[in-house]
């Protein structure tokens, strides 16, 4: 898929019949938020055209027939040790590797490091909270690749001359806390910060507030309070790019629910859900819904032919009973959604604006501050479809803004 990141989709630079190697650029970036897309397998391009993803309409994708050689493209540019490599080359390496946020937001990572005049960053936080239901991908990564995560954090710190790096982990993962502490031992400026387990603490703004005590104002970014937040998976990808010169072509993903062998896998980007579930021994019950992500923030897939993208940290299979949708009832104005919202929004009001398709009013009511955590939908006694409406509206507003920019 050419549109796996927040920003304009990449443009395919290969054609049907081309032979490609592992890590080869197959999509070139477009615009300020653009990222390159790399082949996650070696083989022959058999199609360049529409591919259905999680969005409402298909996007452009490149389909490759695997030759199973796993032959890497020539010309990788490893920088070596993150503590001694030229720090001015770190951010370009991150951009060239096609790295975006791997916790779900898909924001191009190199853009986070674009510190403007008058701005500065004094703290980088690695998000290891993983508070979303069902998901354990970051947990496994912290246990098995803890040094790589710290390497990625140190690379990010050196790129911006940041002296403090904090790895934030909820206290329901004591083994991950211990593993990361061992990996961080002796690394300059790095500390591990255990947090009380609380949903949705993994949200960027919530995490900043609990770790630093700083509150990100509405319509502002973490850098406005001198902080950058990266997912632990993003940090590991940064280390791969800097140390080995390798682009982002795979990720750890939780596959669970009604499958025969729930597991965490390292999966090549672009692998379809049907094949991923097949590696778990197939379905244990007839599937009623497949969700990419967890129960609170995940997106339902229209079929099991949807390809895995860079930010997809989970594939959860629900049976037919679990997948039944409750009927939506009129709002009873109980105010529970307002109490539940971690941002302090008015979800009941936003839902009316979404139903009216009033983009301008929704934006003025700060819908873009919504972190789509699902807390309002979970607590609503009328079973209002709040979170899906907000997600759709945010996508519309983003698309409209992109259209205006040309």
BATOR-693591 format. One record per residue (C-alpha): x, y, z; chain. Coordinates in steps of 0.05 Angstrom, whole numbers. Example, Ala and Ser with C-alpha at 12.3 -4.5 7.8 and 13.67 -1.06 7.14 Angstrom:
# residues 2
+--------+--------+--------+-------+
:     c1 :     c2 :     c3 : kette :
+--------+--------+--------+-------+
:    246 :    -90 :    156 :     A :
:    273 :    -21 :    143 :     A :
+--------+--------+--------+-------+
***
This chain:
# residues 406
+--------+--------+--------+-------+
:     c1 :     c2 :     c3 : kette :
+--------+--------+--------+-------+
:      0 :      0 :      0 :     A :
:     25 :     69 :    -19 :     A :
:    -16 :    105 :     35 :     A :
:      8 :     73 :    100 :     A :
:     28 :    139 :    132 :     A :
:     -5 :    204 :    151 :     A :
:      5 :    248 :     90 :     A :
:      0 :    242 :     14 :     A :
:      6 :    170 :    -12 :     A :
:     72 :    152 :    -44 :     A :
:     77 :    145 :   -120 :     A :
:     94 :     76 :   -147 :     A :
:    161 :     75 :   -183 :     A :
:    158 :      3 :   -208 :     A :
:    116 :    -29 :   -262 :     A :
:     84 :    -96 :   -274 :     A :
:    137 :   -146 :   -294 :     A :
:    194 :   -112 :   -256 :     A :
:    239 :   -154 :   -212 :     A :
:    249 :   -124 :   -143 :     A :
:    294 :   -140 :    -84 :     A :
:    282 :   -137 :    -10 :     A :
:    285 :    -65 :     15 :     A :
:    282 :    -35 :    -55 :     A :
:    243 :     30 :    -61 :     A :
:    177 :     16 :    -96 :     A :
:    142 :     81 :    -78 :     A :
:    171 :    151 :    -77 :     A :
:    149 :    203 :    -26 :     A :
:    102 :    261 :    -42 :     A :
:     98 :    326 :     -3 :     A :
:    124 :    347 :     65 :     A :
:     95 :    287 :    101 :     A :
:    115 :    238 :     46 :     A :
:    153 :    173 :     59 :     A :
:    184 :    121 :     13 :     A :
:    154 :     52 :     10 :     A :
:    201 :     -8 :      5 :     A :
:    191 :    -79 :    -20 :     A :
:    182 :   -126 :     39 :     A :
:    197 :   -188 :     -4 :     A :
:    239 :   -202 :    -66 :     A :
:    204 :   -224 :   -129 :     A :
:    164 :   -200 :   -190 :     A :
:    115 :   -143 :   -191 :     A :
:     50 :   -173 :   -216 :     A :
:      4 :   -113 :   -207 :     A :
:      5 :    -38 :   -193 :     A :
:    -64 :    -13 :   -179 :     A :
:   -122 :     -7 :   -130 :     A :
:   -117 :    -48 :    -66 :     A :
:   -170 :    -48 :    -12 :     A :
:   -143 :    -28 :     56 :     A :
:   -178 :     -7 :    120 :     A :
:   -203 :     57 :     88 :     A :
:   -271 :     67 :     56 :     A :
:   -241 :     67 :    -14 :     A :
:   -183 :     27 :    -45 :     A :
:   -114 :     58 :    -49 :     A :
:    -57 :     46 :    -97 :     A :
:    -14 :    -14 :    -80 :     A :
:     42 :    -56 :   -110 :     A :
:     31 :   -131 :   -110 :     A :
:     94 :   -174 :   -112 :     A :
:    100 :   -249 :   -124 :     A :
:    150 :   -276 :    -74 :     A :
:    209 :   -313 :   -102 :     A :
:    231 :   -331 :    -31 :     A :
:    303 :   -311 :    -44 :     A :
:    301 :   -254 :      7 :     A :
:    356 :   -221 :    -33 :     A :
:    370 :   -151 :     -6 :     A :
:    377 :    -91 :    -51 :     A :
:    447 :    -64 :    -60 :     A :
:    468 :      4 :    -34 :     A :
:    444 :      2 :     38 :     A :
:    480 :     55 :     79 :     A :
:    491 :     31 :    151 :     A :
:    517 :     84 :    198 :     A :
:    540 :     35 :    251 :     A :
:    543 :     48 :    326 :     A :
:    488 :     98 :    348 :     A :
:    536 :    129 :    398 :     A :
:    591 :    146 :    349 :     A :
:    557 :    154 :    280 :     A :
:    551 :    224 :    251 :     A :
:    490 :    252 :    285 :     A :
:    472 :    296 :    226 :     A :
:    459 :    233 :    185 :     A :
:    410 :    202 :    234 :     A :
:    346 :    239 :    214 :     A :
:    359 :    230 :    138 :     A :
:    369 :    155 :    152 :     A :
:    302 :    153 :    189 :     A :
:    267 :    187 :    131 :     A :
:    299 :    143 :     78 :     A :
:    278 :     81 :    117 :     A :
:    205 :    101 :    110 :     A :
:    192 :    101 :    185 :     A :
:    127 :    126 :    213 :     A :
:     94 :    119 :    281 :     A :
:     83 :     45 :    294 :     A :
:     35 :     54 :    353 :     A :
:    -23 :     70 :    307 :     A :
:    -18 :    143 :    287 :     A :
:     27 :    132 :    226 :     A :
:     58 :    202 :    232 :     A :
:    124 :    206 :    193 :     A :
:    178 :    201 :    246 :     A :
:    229 :    247 :    213 :     A :
:    177 :    303 :    213 :     A :
:    173 :    298 :    289 :     A :
:    247 :    316 :    290 :     A :
:    236 :    379 :    248 :     A :
:    248 :    429 :    304 :     A :
:    232 :    499 :    280 :     A :
:    267 :    562 :    301 :     A :
:    247 :    581 :    371 :     A :
:    229 :    509 :    389 :     A :
:    269 :    458 :    427 :     A :
:    262 :    388 :    455 :     A :
:    289 :    369 :    523 :     A :
:    256 :    301 :    532 :     A :
:    242 :    241 :    487 :     A :
:    191 :    192 :    514 :     A :
:    187 :    121 :    489 :     A :
:    115 :     95 :    494 :     A :
:    116 :     24 :    522 :     A :
:     49 :     31 :    558 :     A :
:     10 :    -13 :    508 :     A :
:    -55 :     -3 :    546 :     A :
:   -100 :    -25 :    489 :     A :
:   -139 :    -89 :    499 :     A :
:   -113 :   -155 :    469 :     A :
:    -47 :   -127 :    445 :     A :
:     20 :   -152 :    470 :     A :
:     65 :   -137 :    410 :     A :
:    104 :    -81 :    445 :     A :
:    110 :   -124 :    507 :     A :
:    144 :   -180 :    468 :     A :
:    188 :   -130 :    432 :     A :
:    212 :   -101 :    498 :     A :
:    228 :   -170 :    524 :     A :
:    264 :   -195 :    462 :     A :
:    294 :   -133 :    430 :     A :
:    306 :    -87 :    490 :     A :
:    376 :    -66 :    469 :     A :
:    352 :    -48 :    399 :     A :
:    298 :     -4 :    430 :     A :
:    349 :     33 :    473 :     A :
:    395 :     40 :    412 :     A :
:    338 :     74 :    374 :     A :
:    324 :    120 :    433 :     A :
:    397 :    140 :    438 :     A :
:    400 :    153 :    363 :     A :
:    339 :    199 :    369 :     A :
:    370 :    235 :    429 :     A :
:    436 :    247 :    393 :     A :
:    400 :    272 :    331 :     A :
:    369 :    329 :    371 :     A :
:    421 :    336 :    427 :     A :
:    369 :    315 :    477 :     A :
:    396 :    296 :    545 :     A :
:    336 :    259 :    575 :     A :
:    303 :    196 :    548 :     A :
:    247 :    163 :    586 :     A :
:    219 :     93 :    571 :     A :
:    149 :     93 :    600 :     A :
:    119 :     24 :    615 :     A :
:     56 :      7 :    653 :     A :
:     67 :    -33 :    716 :     A :
:     27 :    -94 :    691 :     A :
:     90 :   -112 :    651 :     A :
:    143 :   -123 :    706 :     A :
:    185 :   -169 :    662 :     A :
:    188 :   -115 :    608 :     A :
:    207 :    -63 :    659 :     A :
:    264 :   -107 :    683 :     A :
:    288 :   -123 :    613 :     A :
:    288 :    -50 :    592 :     A :
:    325 :    -30 :    656 :     A :
:    380 :    -79 :    641 :     A :
:    385 :    -53 :    569 :     A :
:    385 :     20 :    593 :     A :
:    439 :      8 :    645 :     A :
:    498 :     53 :    631 :     A :
:    466 :     88 :    571 :     A :
:    473 :    163 :    577 :     A :
:    409 :    199 :    599 :     A :
:    363 :    139 :    592 :     A :
:    315 :    118 :    647 :     A :
:    256 :     70 :    653 :     A :
:    193 :     99 :    685 :     A :
:    141 :     49 :    710 :     A :
:     70 :     77 :    706 :     A :
:      5 :     57 :    740 :     A :
:    -36 :     15 :    693 :     A :
:    -92 :     60 :    667 :     A :
:   -130 :     67 :    602 :     A :
:   -119 :    107 :    557 :     A :
:    -52 :    126 :    585 :     A :
:    -17 :    105 :    521 :     A :
:    -46 :    166 :    485 :     A :
:     10 :    215 :    467 :     A :
:    -17 :    275 :    505 :     A :
:    -38 :    233 :    565 :     A :
:     31 :    201 :    568 :     A :
:     66 :    268 :    566 :     A :
:     24 :    294 :    623 :     A :
:     34 :    234 :    669 :     A :
:    109 :    229 :    655 :     A :
:    128 :    303 :    655 :     A :
:     70 :    339 :    686 :     A :
:     64 :    382 :    623 :     A :
:     -3 :    391 :    588 :     A :
:     -4 :    398 :    512 :     A :
:    -53 :    454 :    496 :     A :
:   -109 :    443 :    446 :     A :
:    -87 :    449 :    373 :     A :
:    -15 :    444 :    396 :     A :
:     37 :    389 :    388 :     A :
:     82 :    354 :    438 :     A :
:    141 :    394 :    413 :     A :
:    106 :    457 :    438 :     A :
:    119 :    431 :    509 :     A :
:    189 :    408 :    489 :     A :
:    174 :    334 :    484 :     A :
:    176 :    282 :    429 :     A :
:    140 :    215 :    438 :     A :
:    159 :    153 :    400 :     A :
:    131 :     83 :    404 :     A :
:    180 :     29 :    426 :     A :
:    170 :     -5 :    358 :     A :
:    188 :     60 :    323 :     A :
:    252 :     64 :    365 :     A :
:    272 :     -6 :    344 :     A :
:    259 :     12 :    271 :     A :
:    304 :     73 :    280 :     A :
:    359 :     29 :    306 :     A :
:    352 :    -17 :    245 :     A :
:    356 :     42 :    199 :     A :
:    416 :     74 :    233 :     A :
:    458 :     13 :    251 :     A :
:    443 :    -31 :    191 :     A :
:    416 :     17 :    139 :     A :
:    353 :    -25 :    133 :     A :
:    285 :      5 :    117 :     A :
:    220 :    -11 :    153 :     A :
:    193 :    -74 :    120 :     A :
:    167 :   -114 :    179 :     A :
:    138 :   -106 :    248 :     A :
:    116 :   -145 :    310 :     A :
:     40 :   -156 :    309 :     A :
:     -6 :   -191 :    358 :     A :
:    -53 :   -242 :    326 :     A :
:   -106 :   -265 :    374 :     A :
:   -180 :   -278 :    387 :     A :
:   -213 :   -338 :    355 :     A :
:   -152 :   -368 :    322 :     A :
:   -122 :   -435 :    339 :     A :
:    -55 :   -410 :    363 :     A :
:    -55 :   -337 :    385 :     A :
:     15 :   -309 :    376 :     A :
:     60 :   -250 :    366 :     A :
:     95 :   -252 :    298 :     A :
:    146 :   -210 :    261 :     A :
:    106 :   -199 :    197 :     A :
:    127 :   -169 :    131 :     A :
:     89 :   -106 :    114 :     A :
:     36 :   -121 :     61 :     A :
:     21 :   -192 :     84 :     A :
:    -54 :   -204 :     80 :     A :
:    -94 :   -223 :    142 :     A :
:   -114 :   -290 :    112 :     A :
:    -41 :   -312 :    110 :     A :
:    -27 :   -283 :    179 :     A :
:    -85 :   -321 :    210 :     A :
:    -62 :   -383 :    172 :     A :
:      3 :   -380 :    211 :     A :
:    -38 :   -386 :    274 :     A :
:    -70 :   -450 :    249 :     A :
:   -131 :   -416 :    221 :     A :
:   -196 :   -396 :    254 :     A :
:   -220 :   -433 :    316 :     A :
:   -291 :   -410 :    303 :     A :
:   -328 :   -379 :    245 :     A :
:   -305 :   -306 :    244 :     A :
:   -356 :   -251 :    252 :     A :
:   -308 :   -193 :    250 :     A :
:   -233 :   -182 :    241 :     A :
:   -205 :   -120 :    273 :     A :
:   -137 :    -89 :    259 :     A :
:   -117 :    -63 :    327 :     A :
:   -150 :    -74 :    395 :     A :
:   -223 :    -73 :    417 :     A :
:   -223 :      1 :    437 :     A :
:   -185 :     34 :    379 :     A :
:   -182 :    -19 :    325 :     A :
:   -212 :    -15 :    256 :     A :
:   -256 :    -71 :    228 :     A :
:   -231 :   -101 :    163 :     A :
:   -280 :   -113 :    105 :     A :
:   -248 :   -181 :     93 :     A :
:   -187 :   -223 :    110 :     A :
:   -153 :   -201 :     46 :     A :
:   -131 :   -134 :     76 :     A :
:    -56 :   -124 :     78 :     A :
:    -17 :   -107 :    141 :     A :
:      8 :    -35 :    144 :     A :
:     65 :     -4 :    183 :     A :
:     21 :     18 :    241 :     A :
:    -21 :    -46 :    249 :     A :
:     -1 :    -73 :    317 :     A :
:    -56 :   -125 :    322 :     A :
:   -103 :   -171 :    285 :     A :
:   -161 :   -194 :    329 :     A :
:   -214 :   -244 :    307 :     A :
:   -283 :   -241 :    338 :     A :
:   -335 :   -296 :    331 :     A :
:   -405 :   -282 :    304 :     A :
:   -435 :   -272 :    373 :     A :
:   -381 :   -222 :    395 :     A :
:   -387 :   -185 :    329 :     A :
:   -461 :   -169 :    336 :     A :
:   -472 :    -94 :    337 :     A :
:   -519 :    -65 :    389 :     A :
:   -574 :    -21 :    362 :     A :
:   -559 :     53 :    369 :     A :
:   -609 :     91 :    413 :     A :
:   -623 :    166 :    420 :     A :
:   -577 :    204 :    467 :     A :
:   -606 :    210 :    537 :     A :
:   -559 :    267 :    556 :     A :
:   -532 :    231 :    617 :     A :
:   -464 :    262 :    609 :     A :
:   -425 :    198 :    620 :     A :
:   -387 :    207 :    555 :     A :
:   -364 :    276 :    578 :     A :
:   -339 :    247 :    644 :     A :
:   -303 :    191 :    608 :     A :
:   -267 :    233 :    555 :     A :
:   -193 :    239 :    574 :     A :
:   -187 :    302 :    532 :     A :
:   -246 :    339 :    562 :     A :
:   -288 :    341 :    498 :     A :
:   -364 :    338 :    492 :     A :
:   -376 :    273 :    454 :     A :
:   -451 :    279 :    453 :     A :
:   -447 :    347 :    419 :     A :
:   -394 :    323 :    371 :     A :
:   -438 :    265 :    350 :     A :
:   -493 :    312 :    328 :     A :
:   -443 :    352 :    287 :     A :
:   -418 :    288 :    255 :     A :
:   -488 :    264 :    238 :     A :
:   -500 :    332 :    205 :     A :
:   -434 :    325 :    167 :     A :
:   -415 :    394 :    192 :     A :
:   -339 :    393 :    183 :     A :
:   -329 :    466 :    201 :     A :
:   -369 :    463 :    266 :     A :
:   -337 :    397 :    286 :     A :
:   -268 :    426 :    276 :     A :
:   -286 :    487 :    317 :     A :
:   -310 :    440 :    372 :     A :
:   -240 :    410 :    373 :     A :
:   -257 :    342 :    344 :     A :
:   -185 :    337 :    318 :     A :
:   -162 :    333 :    391 :     A :
:   -201 :    268 :    399 :     A :
:   -152 :    210 :    409 :     A :
:   -205 :    159 :    386 :     A :
:   -194 :    119 :    449 :     A :
:   -265 :     91 :    451 :     A :
:   -279 :    109 :    524 :     A :
:   -342 :    148 :    506 :     A :
:   -371 :     91 :    465 :     A :
:   -354 :     41 :    519 :     A :
:   -390 :     80 :    574 :     A :
:   -451 :    102 :    533 :     A :
:   -515 :     69 :    559 :     A :
:   -551 :     87 :    493 :     A :
:   -498 :     50 :    453 :     A :
:   -485 :    111 :    410 :     A :
:   -434 :     99 :    354 :     A :
:   -390 :    156 :    379 :     A :
:   -318 :    135 :    365 :     A :
:   -331 :    110 :    293 :     A :
:   -366 :    176 :    278 :     A :
:   -308 :    216 :    305 :     A :
:   -257 :    175 :    267 :     A :
:   -295 :    185 :    202 :     A :
:   -302 :    260 :    214 :     A :
:   -228 :    268 :    230 :     A :
:   -211 :    231 :    165 :     A :
:   -258 :    278 :    126 :     A :
:   -228 :    340 :    156 :     A :
:   -157 :    315 :    142 :     A :
:   -175 :    298 :     70 :     A :
:   -207 :    366 :     60 :     A :
:   -145 :    401 :     88 :     A :
:   -101 :    360 :     42 :     A :
:   -145 :    378 :    -18 :     A :
:   -138 :    452 :     -2 :     A :
:    -63 :    446 :      2 :     A :
:    -65 :    418 :    -68 :     A :
+--------+--------+--------+-------+
***
